Amino acid sequence: MASKKIITHNKSSRPDNIVERENEIFLKCEEIEGEMPKFMKRFFIYLRGNVLPMTRLAYLHDIRFFFNYIIGDGGLSDADTIADISIEDMRALRASDINLFLDHCRKYHVISGDNEYIYENSNKSLARKKSSLSVLFKFLYRDEQLPKNITDGFDPIKVPKQSEREVKALQDDEVMVMLDAVSNGTGLTDHERAYWEKTKKRDKAILILFLTYGLRLSELQQLNVSTFNFSRGEFKIYRKRGKESLMPINRSVEMVVKDYINNERADDKDLDDENRDALFLSLQGKRMTSRQIRQLVKKYTSIAMNTTRDNGYSPHKLRATAATSLIGRGDDIYDVAALLDHEQVTTTQIYAKQRSSVKRDLVKGMEWELERREGLDEPEDPSLKKIENKDK
C-alpha cells in the first residue's frame, strides 16, 4: 500500500519547507518510539520538552540500537522484540553490561542476505552512544522506575576537547584557487565540466554564502528565493532551536546570487509547488539535498588543496574557514561569534587559537636580535668577528 502524503497546514510565519523539515524529524521520532517498550512513555515526553529535535532523534536511534543488542548479541533479555523488553530487564542491567555494549560498538558485524558488513565507531561516536544511555538510565532512576543510577560505573571514553583538536580550514590562497575552479572550471575532469557548465553559477553562489557567513549545511540547504530581500539588503536564515536571523547582503553575495537566479536557475513555471521557492535546485528541478551540497563542497575544496575528491572538506570546514578568515582580518571575536551563532564565545576562540599564521605573526613582532643590531653602528656583531678570527 502506498504511503500517505503528509500535508502540512502551516499557520506560522516560517516557510513551509522549514516547518515540513521539523515535521519529518518529528515523524521519524514517533516511528522509533512506536517500536519501544511501554515503560518509556514518560521518557519520550521528557525528550520532547528538553532537547532539540535532531538530538532527540539521535538519542532514539542509539537507544533502539542498544535494545536490539540486549535481545540479540548481548543476550540480556528473553524478549522477542524490543517492544517486549520489560522494566525488570532494565533493573537487571549493570554498568558492566553497558561497558560491554560500548566495547561491542567499536567494531561489529551485520549479516544481510549474502553479505556481511563490518561497522566501526570512533571514540566520538561511542561517547554519543554512552551519553544517550546515560540520559535514559538517569531519567528512569529519577522517575523511580530503577532502584539505582548505574551511570557512574560507565567506562570513560576519551574524546579530545575542541581546543585539543586541529581546526581544519582553507587558507586564503586556497580559497582563491577554489573560487577560480568554480568560476573557470579549472581542475575539473571532463565529466565534471559537463555538469559544471550547467551549474557553475549555482555552485559559486553556494560557496560564497558558506565562506561569507559561515552557514551550517542545514541553514544553506533550506534557503528560499523569498528569503532574500535585495532592496533592503538582507536575507533571513533559520537556525537551530527555532531561531531566525537577518543577515546583511554584501556586494559579492548580491552579485553571485542574483546572477544564479536570473541566468541559471529554472523558471518558476517549470517547477512544482514544493520546489518553486527553493533557492538551490538540482538539475532535476528539486531542492538540493544535504548530500548533494556536501559532495559539491568536497569537489571544489579538493581542487583547492590539490587532493583527491574523497579528501575534500565538508561544508563545516568552510564554516571554520569563514571564522578563521574573519579573525585573521582582525574582526572582533564577539562579532564573529554572533555571526556564526555560537552560544559561547569560547567556541569561537578555538578558531583564533588555530589560525595557522598566528605563531608566525607573534614571533615576527619579537625580533630581539635584529632590533638590537639596528641600534648598533657596526654592521656585524663583534662576538662573531672573534669566532671568525679564532677559526683562522
VEXLO-8357 format. One record per residue (C-alpha): residue in one letter; x, y, z. Coordinates in nm, 2 decimals. Example, Ala and Ser with C-alpha at 12.3 -4.5 7.8 and 13.67 -1.06 7.14 Angstrom:
VEXLO-8357
+------+--------+--------+--------+
! type !     px !     py !     pz !
+------+--------+--------+--------+
!    A !   1.23 !  -0.45 !   0.78 !
!    S !   1.37 !  -0.11 !   0.71 !
+------+--------+--------+--------+
//
This chain:
VEXLO-8357
+------+--------+--------+--------+
! type !     px !     py !     pz !
+------+--------+--------+--------+
!    M !   0.00 !   0.00 !   0.00 !
!    A !   0.14 !   0.34 !  -0.09 !
!    S !   0.24 !   0.56 !   0.20 !
!    K !   0.02 !   0.86 !   0.28 !
!    K !   0.13 !   1.20 !   0.17 !
!    I !   0.17 !   1.43 !   0.47 !
!    I !   0.01 !   1.77 !   0.42 !
!    T !   0.13 !   2.05 !   0.65 !
!    H !  -0.11 !   2.33 !   0.75 !
!    N !   0.15 !   2.60 !   0.83 !
!    K !  -0.01 !   2.88 !   1.03 !
!    S !   0.33 !   3.02 !   1.14 !
!    S !   0.54 !   3.29 !   0.98 !
!    R !   0.81 !   3.04 !   0.89 !
!    P !   0.84 !   2.90 !   0.53 !
!    D !   0.67 !   2.57 !   0.46 !
!    N !   1.00 !   2.39 !   0.39 !
!    I !   1.13 !   2.47 !   0.74 !
!    V !   0.81 !   2.35 !   0.91 !
!    E !   0.80 !   2.04 !   0.69 !
!    R !   1.16 !   1.95 !   0.78 !
!    E !   1.07 !   1.98 !   1.15 !
!    N !   0.77 !   1.76 !   1.09 !
!    E !   0.98 !   1.50 !   0.92 !
!    I !   1.21 !   1.47 !   1.22 !
!    F !   0.90 !   1.46 !   1.45 !
!    L !   0.75 !   1.17 !   1.25 !
!    K !   1.08 !   0.98 !   1.25 !
!    C !   1.10 !   1.01 !   1.62 !
!    E !   0.74 !   0.89 !   1.66 !
!    E !   0.81 !   0.59 !   1.44 !
!    I !   1.10 !   0.48 !   1.65 !
!    E !   0.91 !   0.55 !   1.97 !
!    G !   0.63 !   0.32 !   1.84 !
!    E !   0.88 !   0.03 !   1.84 !
!    M !   0.99 !   0.09 !   2.21 !
!    P !   0.86 !  -0.06 !   2.54 !
!    K !   0.56 !   0.09 !   2.71 !
!    F !   0.77 !   0.20 !   3.02 !
!    M !   0.95 !   0.45 !   2.80 !
!    K !   0.64 !   0.68 !   2.76 !
!    R !   0.74 !   0.94 !   3.02 !
!    F !   1.10 !   0.94 !   2.88 !
!    F !   0.97 !   1.03 !   2.54 !
!    I !   0.78 !   1.33 !   2.69 !
!    Y !   1.10 !   1.43 !   2.86 !
!    L !   1.29 !   1.43 !   2.54 !
!    R !   1.03 !   1.63 !   2.35 !
!    G !   1.04 !   1.91 !   2.61 !
!    N !   1.41 !   1.92 !   2.68 !
!    V !   1.63 !   1.85 !   2.37 !
!    L !   1.65 !   1.97 !   2.01 !
!    P !   1.46 !   1.76 !   1.76 !
!    M !   1.78 !   1.62 !   1.59 !
!    T !   1.93 !   1.54 !   1.93 !
!    R !   1.61 !   1.36 !   2.03 !
!    L !   1.62 !   1.16 !   1.71 !
!    A !   1.99 !   1.07 !   1.77 !
!    Y !   1.91 !   0.95 !   2.12 !
!    L !   1.63 !   0.74 !   2.00 !
!    H !   1.85 !   0.58 !   1.73 !
!    D !   2.12 !   0.49 !   1.99 !
!    I !   1.87 !   0.35 !   2.24 !
!    R !   1.70 !   0.14 !   1.98 !
!    F !   2.04 !   0.00 !   1.88 !
!    F !   2.11 !  -0.08 !   2.24 !
!    F !   1.78 !  -0.26 !   2.29 !
!    N !   1.84 !  -0.47 !   1.98 !
!    Y !   2.18 !  -0.56 !   2.13 !
!    I !   2.03 !  -0.68 !   2.46 !
!    I !   1.78 !  -0.91 !   2.29 !
!    G !   2.04 !  -1.02 !   2.04 !
!    D !   2.42 !  -1.04 !   2.07 !
!    G !   2.41 !  -0.93 !   2.44 !
!    G !   2.17 !  -1.20 !   2.55 !
!    L !   2.05 !  -0.98 !   2.83 !
!    S !   1.68 !  -1.02 !   2.77 !
!    D !   1.45 !  -1.31 !   2.67 !
!    A !   1.22 !  -1.06 !   2.48 !
!    D !   1.15 !  -1.14 !   2.12 !
!    T !   1.12 !  -0.78 !   2.01 !
!    I !   1.24 !  -0.45 !   2.17 !
!    A !   0.88 !  -0.37 !   2.25 !
!    D !   0.87 !  -0.67 !   2.47 !
!    I !   1.16 !  -0.56 !   2.69 !
!    S !   1.04 !  -0.51 !   3.04 !
!    I !   1.14 !  -0.27 !   3.32 !
!    E !   1.26 !  -0.58 !   3.51 !
!    D !   1.51 !  -0.65 !   3.23 !
!    M !   1.63 !  -0.29 !   3.27 !
!    R !   1.66 !  -0.33 !   3.65 !
!    A !   1.88 !  -0.64 !   3.60 !
!    L !   2.13 !  -0.45 !   3.39 !
!    R !   2.46 !  -0.35 !   3.54 !
!    A !   2.72 !  -0.08 !   3.45 !
!    S !   2.94 !  -0.37 !   3.33 !
!    D !   2.68 !  -0.47 !   3.07 !
!    I !   2.68 !  -0.11 !   2.93 !
!    N !   3.06 !  -0.12 !   2.91 !
!    L !   3.05 !  -0.45 !   2.72 !
!    F !   2.79 !  -0.29 !   2.48 !
!    L !   3.02 !   0.01 !   2.42 !
!    D !   3.31 !  -0.23 !   2.35 !
!    H !   3.09 !  -0.42 !   2.11 !
!    C !   3.01 !  -0.10 !   1.93 !
!    R !   3.38 !  -0.04 !   1.85 !
!    K !   3.36 !  -0.30 !   1.57 !
!    Y !   3.06 !  -0.52 !   1.50 !
!    H !   2.93 !  -0.74 !   1.21 !
!    V !   2.59 !  -0.73 !   1.05 !
!    I !   2.48 !  -1.01 !   0.81 !
!    S !   2.23 !  -0.90 !   0.55 !
!    G !   2.14 !  -1.16 !   0.29 !
!    D !   2.46 !  -1.30 !   0.14 !
!    N !   2.66 !  -1.00 !   0.26 !
!    E !   2.84 !  -0.94 !   0.59 !
!    Y !   2.90 !  -0.58 !   0.68 !
!    I !   3.16 !  -0.46 !   0.93 !
!    Y !   3.09 !  -0.13 !   1.12 !
!    E !   3.33 !   0.07 !   1.33 !
!    N !   3.26 !   0.36 !   1.56 !
!    S !   3.51 !   0.62 !   1.66 !
!    N !   3.55 !   0.74 !   2.02 !
!    K !   3.33 !   1.04 !   1.94 !
!    S !   3.05 !   0.81 !   1.82 !
!    L !   3.10 !   0.58 !   2.13 !
!    A !   3.08 !   0.89 !   2.35 !
!    R !   2.75 !   0.99 !   2.20 !
!    K !   2.61 !   0.64 !   2.25 !
!    K !   2.72 !   0.65 !   2.61 !
!    S !   2.56 !   0.99 !   2.65 !
!    S !   2.23 !   0.86 !   2.51 !
!    L !   2.22 !   0.57 !   2.75 !
!    S !   2.33 !   0.79 !   3.04 !
!    V !   2.03 !   1.02 !   2.97 !
!    L !   1.80 !   0.72 !   2.96 !
!    F !   1.92 !   0.55 !   3.28 !
!    K !   1.94 !   0.87 !   3.48 !
!    F !   1.58 !   0.95 !   3.38 !
!    L !   1.45 !   0.61 !   3.47 !
!    Y !   1.62 !   0.64 !   3.81 !
!    R !   1.48 !   0.99 !   3.87 !
!    D !   1.14 !   0.86 !   3.76 !
!    E !   1.17 !   0.59 !   4.03 !
!    Q !   1.15 !   0.31 !   3.77 !
!    L !   1.50 !   0.19 !   3.85 !
!    P !   1.63 !   0.14 !   4.21 !
!    K !   1.97 !   0.30 !   4.15 !
!    N !   2.17 !   0.51 !   3.90 !
!    I !   2.43 !   0.28 !   3.73 !
!    T !   2.57 !   0.55 !   3.51 !
!    D !   2.86 !   0.63 !   3.75 !
!    G !   3.00 !   0.29 !   3.66 !
!    F !   3.02 !   0.36 !   3.28 !
!    D !   3.37 !   0.35 !   3.15 !
!    P !   3.51 !   0.69 !   3.05 !
!    I !   3.56 !   0.74 !   2.67 !
!    K !   3.84 !   0.98 !   2.58 !
!    V !   3.74 !   1.23 !   2.33 !
!    P !   3.97 !   1.52 !   2.26 !
!    K !   3.83 !   1.86 !   2.37 !
!    Q !   3.76 !   2.10 !   2.09 !
!    S !   4.06 !   2.31 !   2.18 !
!    E !   4.28 !   2.00 !   2.16 !
!    R !   4.17 !   1.92 !   1.80 !
!    E !   4.33 !   2.08 !   1.50 !
!    V !   4.08 !   2.30 !   1.33 !
!    K !   4.07 !   2.22 !   0.96 !
!    A !   4.01 !   2.52 !   0.73 !
!    L !   4.12 !   2.65 !   0.39 !
!    Q !   4.39 !   2.92 !   0.38 !
!    D !   4.31 !   3.24 !   0.19 !
!    D !   4.52 !   3.14 !  -0.11 !
!    E !   4.33 !   2.80 !  -0.12 !
!    V !   4.00 !   2.99 !  -0.12 !
!    M !   4.11 !   3.18 !  -0.42 !
!    V !   4.21 !   2.86 !  -0.60 !
!    M !   3.87 !   2.71 !  -0.52 !
!    L !   3.68 !   3.02 !  -0.64 !
!    D !   3.89 !   3.01 !  -0.96 !
!    A !   3.79 !   2.65 !  -1.01 !
!    V !   3.42 !   2.72 !  -0.97 !
!    S !   3.44 !   3.03 !  -1.19 !
!    N !   3.65 !   2.89 !  -1.48 !
!    G !   3.63 !   2.51 !  -1.44 !
!    T !   4.00 !   2.47 !  -1.37 !
!    G !   4.09 !   2.14 !  -1.21 !
!    L !   3.77 !   1.96 !  -1.31 !
!    T !   3.76 !   1.64 !  -1.51 !
!    D !   3.58 !   1.63 !  -1.85 !
!    H !   3.28 !   1.46 !  -1.69 !
!    E !   3.27 !   1.72 !  -1.41 !
!    R !   3.30 !   2.00 !  -1.66 !
!    A !   2.99 !   1.88 !  -1.84 !
!    Y !   2.78 !   1.93 !  -1.53 !
!    W !   2.97 !   2.24 !  -1.43 !
!    E !   2.86 !   2.42 !  -1.75 !
!    K !   2.50 !   2.38 !  -1.62 !
!    T !   2.55 !   2.46 !  -1.25 !
!    K !   2.86 !   2.69 !  -1.22 !
!    K !   2.66 !   2.99 !  -1.11 !
!    R !   2.47 !   2.79 !  -0.85 !
!    D !   2.79 !   2.63 !  -0.72 !
!    K !   2.96 !   2.96 !  -0.69 !
!    A !   2.67 !   3.11 !  -0.50 !
!    I !   2.67 !   2.82 !  -0.26 !
!    L !   3.05 !   2.85 !  -0.19 !
!    I !   3.03 !   3.23 !  -0.15 !
!    L !   2.75 !   3.20 !   0.10 !
!    F !   2.94 !   2.94 !   0.30 !
!    L !   3.25 !   3.15 !   0.30 !
!    T !   3.09 !   3.48 !   0.38 !
!    Y !   2.85 !   3.38 !   0.66 !
!    G !   2.99 !   3.05 !   0.79 !
!    L !   2.64 !   2.90 !   0.74 !
!    R !   2.56 !   2.55 !   0.87 !
!    L !   2.48 !   2.30 !   0.60 !
!    S !   2.11 !   2.28 !   0.71 !
!    E !   2.08 !   2.66 !   0.71 !
!    L !   2.20 !   2.69 !   0.35 !
!    Q !   2.01 !   2.39 !   0.22 !
!    Q !   1.68 !   2.54 !   0.35 !
!    L !   1.73 !   2.88 !   0.19 !
!    N !   1.45 !   3.01 !  -0.03 !
!    V !   1.43 !   3.27 !  -0.31 !
!    S !   1.18 !   3.46 !  -0.09 !
!    T !   1.44 !   3.45 !   0.19 !
!    F !   1.63 !   3.73 !   0.01 !
!    N !   1.52 !   4.09 !   0.01 !
!    F !   1.77 !   4.27 !  -0.21 !
!    S !   1.60 !   4.61 !  -0.19 !
!    R !   1.66 !   4.60 !   0.19 !
!    G !   2.00 !   4.43 !   0.15 !
!    E !   1.92 !   4.14 !   0.38 !
!    F !   1.82 !   3.77 !   0.39 !
!    K !   1.68 !   3.55 !   0.66 !
!    I !   1.81 !   3.22 !   0.78 !
!    Y !   1.65 !   2.97 !   1.02 !
!    R !   1.89 !   2.84 !   1.28 !
!    K !   1.88 !   2.57 !   1.54 !
!    R !   1.63 !   2.59 !   1.83 !
!    G !   1.38 !   2.77 !   1.61 !
!    K !   1.59 !   3.09 !   1.59 !
!    E !   1.57 !   3.33 !   1.30 !
!    S !   1.85 !   3.57 !   1.19 !
!    L !   1.86 !   3.85 !   0.94 !
!    M !   2.19 !   3.87 !   0.76 !
!    P !   2.32 !   4.17 !   0.57 !
!    I !   2.40 !   4.11 !   0.20 !
!    N !   2.73 !   4.24 !   0.08 !
!    R !   2.81 !   4.32 !  -0.29 !
!    S !   2.98 !   3.99 !  -0.37 !
!    V !   2.68 !   3.79 !  -0.23 !
!    E !   2.43 !   4.00 !  -0.42 !
!    M !   2.63 !   3.97 !  -0.74 !
!    V !   2.66 !   3.59 !  -0.74 !
!    V !   2.31 !   3.51 !  -0.60 !
!    K !   2.14 !   3.74 !  -0.85 !
!    D !   2.35 !   3.60 !  -1.13 !
!    Y !   2.24 !   3.25 !  -1.04 !
!    I !   1.87 !   3.34 !  -1.00 !
!    N !   1.85 !   3.55 !  -1.32 !
!    N !   2.07 !   3.35 !  -1.55 !
!    E !   2.08 !   2.98 !  -1.45 !
!    R !   1.81 !   2.88 !  -1.20 !
!    A !   1.50 !   2.72 !  -1.36 !
!    D !   1.19 !   2.93 !  -1.42 !
!    D !   0.92 !   2.91 !  -1.15 !
!    K !   0.67 !   2.80 !  -1.41 !
!    D !   0.88 !   2.48 !  -1.48 !
!    L !   0.88 !   2.39 !  -1.11 !
!    D !   0.63 !   2.21 !  -0.89 !
!    D !   0.47 !   2.38 !  -0.59 !
!    E !   0.70 !   2.20 !  -0.34 !
!    N !   1.02 !   2.33 !  -0.50 !
!    R !   0.91 !   2.66 !  -0.65 !
!    D !   1.06 !   2.87 !  -0.37 !
!    A !   1.37 !   2.66 !  -0.31 !
!    L !   1.69 !   2.87 !  -0.38 !
!    F !   1.93 !   2.59 !  -0.48 !
!    L !   1.79 !   2.34 !  -0.72 !
!    S !   1.93 !   2.02 !  -0.86 !
!    L !   1.93 !   1.96 !  -1.24 !
!    Q !   1.60 !   1.77 !  -1.18 !
!    G !   1.44 !   2.09 !  -1.05 !
!    K !   1.42 !   1.98 !  -0.69 !
!    R !   1.56 !   2.14 !  -0.38 !
!    M !   1.92 !   2.02 !  -0.34 !
!    T !   1.97 !   1.76 !  -0.07 !
!    S !   2.23 !   1.79 !   0.21 !
!    R !   2.43 !   1.51 !   0.05 !
!    Q !   2.44 !   1.68 !  -0.29 !
!    I !   2.57 !   2.00 !  -0.13 !
!    R !   2.83 !   1.81 !   0.07 !
!    Q !   2.96 !   1.64 !  -0.24 !
!    L !   2.98 !   1.97 !  -0.43 !
!    V !   3.18 !   2.13 !  -0.15 !
!    K !   3.42 !   1.83 !  -0.13 !
!    K !   3.48 !   1.85 !  -0.50 !
!    Y !   3.58 !   2.22 !  -0.51 !
!    T !   3.78 !   2.21 !  -0.18 !
!    S !   3.97 !   1.91 !  -0.31 !
!    I !   4.08 !   2.11 !  -0.61 !
!    A !   4.19 !   2.40 !  -0.38 !
!    M !   4.40 !   2.16 !  -0.17 !
!    N !   4.53 !   1.95 !  -0.46 !
!    T !   4.40 !   1.63 !  -0.31 !
!    T !   4.15 !   1.35 !  -0.40 !
!    R !   3.78 !   1.42 !  -0.41 !
!    D !   3.73 !   1.19 !  -0.11 !
!    N !   3.97 !   1.40 !   0.09 !
!    G !   3.80 !   1.73 !   0.02 !
!    Y !   3.65 !   1.93 !   0.30 !
!    S !   3.29 !   1.92 !   0.43 !
!    P !   3.07 !   2.23 !   0.45 !
!    H !   3.15 !   2.26 !   0.82 !
!    K !   3.52 !   2.32 !   0.72 !
!    L !   3.40 !   2.61 !   0.51 !
!    R !   3.23 !   2.74 !   0.83 !
!    A !   3.57 !   2.71 !   1.00 !
!    T !   3.73 !   2.89 !   0.70 !
!    A !   3.49 !   3.18 !   0.74 !
!    A !   3.57 !   3.20 !   1.12 !
!    T !   3.95 !   3.19 !   1.08 !
!    S !   3.95 !   3.43 !   0.79 !
!    L !   3.74 !   3.69 !   0.98 !
!    I !   3.96 !   3.65 !   1.29 !
!    G !   4.27 !   3.67 !   1.08 !
!    R !   4.15 !   4.00 !   0.94 !
!    G !   4.13 !   4.14 !   1.29 !
!    D !   3.75 !   4.13 !   1.34 !
!    D !   3.62 !   4.13 !   1.70 !
!    I !   3.58 !   3.77 !   1.83 !
!    Y !   3.24 !   3.85 !   1.98 !
!    D !   3.12 !   3.98 !   1.65 !
!    V !   3.24 !   3.67 !   1.48 !
!    A !   3.06 !   3.46 !   1.75 !
!    A !   2.74 !   3.65 !   1.68 !
!    L !   2.77 !   3.59 !   1.30 !
!    L !   2.83 !   3.22 !   1.34 !
!    D !   2.55 !   3.18 !   1.61 !
!    H !   2.80 !   3.04 !   1.87 !
!    E !   2.63 !   3.03 !   2.21 !
!    Q !   2.97 !   3.05 !   2.39 !
!    V !   3.25 !   3.28 !   2.27 !
!    T !   3.49 !   3.00 !   2.38 !
!    T !   3.38 !   2.81 !   2.08 !
!    T !   3.49 !   3.09 !   1.85 !
!    Q !   3.82 !   3.12 !   2.04 !
!    I !   3.91 !   2.78 !   1.91 !
!    Y !   3.94 !   2.93 !   1.56 !
!    A !   4.16 !   3.21 !   1.70 !
!    K !   4.39 !   2.97 !   1.86 !
!    Q !   4.41 !   2.75 !   1.55 !
!    R !   4.49 !   3.03 !   1.30 !
!    S !   4.79 !   2.89 !   1.12 !
!    S !   4.97 !   3.23 !   1.09 !
!    V !   4.92 !   3.34 !   1.45 !
!    K !   5.25 !   3.19 !   1.57 !
!    R !   5.44 !   3.33 !   1.28 !
!    D !   5.29 !   3.68 !   1.33 !
!    L !   5.36 !   3.68 !   1.70 !
!    V !   5.72 !   3.57 !   1.66 !
!    K !   5.77 !   3.82 !   1.38 !
!    G !   5.70 !   4.10 !   1.62 !
!    M !   5.96 !   3.98 !   1.87 !
!    E !   6.29 !   4.03 !   1.66 !
!    W !   6.51 !   4.10 !   1.96 !
!    E !   6.84 !   4.05 !   1.80 !
!    L !   6.75 !   4.23 !   1.48 !
!    E !   6.62 !   4.52 !   1.68 !
!    R !   6.94 !   4.52 !   1.89 !
!    R !   7.16 !   4.52 !   1.58 !
!    E !   6.97 !   4.80 !   1.41 !
!    G !   7.07 !   5.01 !   1.71 !
!    L !   7.44 !   4.94 !   1.66 !
!    D !   7.68 !   5.14 !   1.44 !
!    E !   7.87 !   4.83 !   1.35 !
!    P !   7.73 !   4.61 !   1.07 !
!    E !   7.83 !   4.29 !   1.25 !
!    D !   7.83 !   4.16 !   1.60 !
!    P !   8.18 !   4.18 !   1.74 !
!    S !   8.14 !   3.84 !   1.91 !
!    L !   8.10 !   3.69 !   1.56 !
!    K !   8.43 !   3.85 !   1.45 !
!    K !   8.61 !   3.70 !   1.74 !
!    I !   8.49 !   3.35 !   1.65 !
!    E !   8.59 !   3.41 !   1.29 !
!    N !   8.94 !   3.52 !   1.38 !
!    K !   8.98 !   3.22 !   1.62 !
!    D !   8.90 !   2.98 !   1.35 !
!    K !   9.17 !   3.13 !   1.13 !
+------+--------+--------+--------+
//
